[in-house]
Amino acid sequence: MDSAATRSFPLMLVLLLFAAGPLQARREGVPGHPAKLSYPDLDWEVPLGAPYRRTLGNGLRAYIAEDRSLPLVKIVGYVASGTLFDPGGKEGLGDLTFRLMRTGGTRDFPADTLDALLERLAIDVSLSCTQSHGEFKAFFLSEFTDTALMLLKQILFHPSFEKDRVEQERDRAIEGIRHRFDDPGPTLSAAYYRAMYPEGENSRLSTVSGIESIAREDLAAFHSRAIATENMILGVSGNFDADSMATRLEALFPKARPGTSAIDFPKIAVAPLAKCVVVHKPITQAYVRMGLPLFARPHPDYYPMSLLNLVLGGSSFISRLGKKVRSDEGLTYSIYSNAESNYAFPATLYISFFTKSETVNKAIALSLTEIDSLLKNGVTADELSSAKKILVDALPSMFRSAGDIVDNYAWNEYYGRDKGHFRVYPAKIEACTRDTVNRVARKYLRPSAFTYVVVGDTAALSAQKPFDGFSLKTLSPARTILPEDIPALRPKPVPVDTTR
């Protein structure tokens, strides 16, 4: 064979294999196009949490699951605490406390020594504080279990809050405050919650003076109130014997004190302070969020509301808002709706997007038109079926591992949900009818009740022409503020009539 034929032989072989591929696939029953692929039904059901649930001898509640697939251990703990309980004038205390429990050293280990030890053994410990719970996580190789648990005990129960580390974390928090409104996205979120919950602990923002006023004594007091065995619930998974791990956890955590572990959240109401709040920021685009009051969970309307949300804007490109405002009109790269899921206080339903300053009125008007159409004609059978499939089909991904199972059930119990919540969830979603979803739409989706929050250039926003009868300039009462005014945003006092 000559050199040219030799060079062409591999190419001929590849072409023959490609040509034979479809024939071989058809002979073996494989469809010739991906659209014709079919899959067997998923034979799966939600795992129960009860087999993993234990109340230990010290009163600690824990979900413990063995997982021998990897030489790892994972611990997740939820703590009855939260930034909702920060004292007035010291907003940021809860967040600082939880971070400094990890970074501020312990009784037996100075901060630098603790950092070095955790790094050398690849033991990952992190702590954080959300509005409605504190949280700690530990992730480590199972061969270092005893050392990791000893260090976790030091971090949780014996933090020392070293002075230089406290100052370092305070400086970091202050620097974050100074730059928190640099970007329009976080500015919009902060302004929205101040507008919807002007008197609520959930919308408070930390200040430089407040962070500077936080002393070590404040940190120690917050820690003392929050970190107690009766205030915690754990999810523990990994390469261990479950009974042996339970014994270790009994030794790690002190005996629970008598009393209830239920968390009593402050009373918070959705009480918009104005019809429209505009935050001036000299940018070429405007960021918009328009919201309505909802409810706190558990609530019988939550499941139909979650389906309605997916139809409206929660399923991105295939939702009504995504199709109309983004795909058809090309007014934004992103528009979505969110029916919030809150257990600590009433939630809101909001629509959020960004667009050019000169098309804000148009984007809002088109969104309102889609809402009017939904209210008039209701959701379609196909829309409802698709929304149900999205929610139900997402459930298996929540329980992919033993760690997922114990973490989800620990979180489930922390917020007081029924122990069979995940098992009955698919049936409750499937039971939602078009009539139910449409009833919920008429009850909560009231266009006249929207509160509008916009971050953008006020001159450009004011120069817009009305679109289809809508204009930001006609909304009243309205407030125009600067980003630095957001933390102090309050309802205007009502004048007292002294003539009566």
Secondary structure, DSSP 8 states (H G I E B T S, - for coil): --HHHHHHHHHHHHHHHHHHHHHHHHHTT--SSGGG------------SGGGEEE-TTS-EEEEEE-TTSSEEEEEEEES--GGG--TT-TTHHHHHHHHHHHS-BSSS-HHHHHHHHHHTT-EEEEEE-SS-EEEEEEEEGGGHHHHHHHHHHHHH-B---HHHHHHHHHHHHHHHHHTTSSHHHHHHHHHHHHH-TT-GGG----HHHHHT--HHHHHHHHHHH--GGGEEEEEEESS-HHHHHHHHHHHS----SS-------------S-SEEEEE---SEEEEEEEEE---SS-TTHHHHHHHHIIIIITGGGSHHIIIIIIIT---S-EEEEE---SSS--EEEEEEEEEGGGHHHHHHHHHHHHHHHHHH---HHHHHHHHHHHHHTGGGGGSSHHHHHHHHHHHHHTT--TTHHHHHHHHHHT--HHHHHHHHHHH--GGG-EEEEEE-HHHHHT---BTTB-GGG-SSEEEE-GGGGGG---------TT-
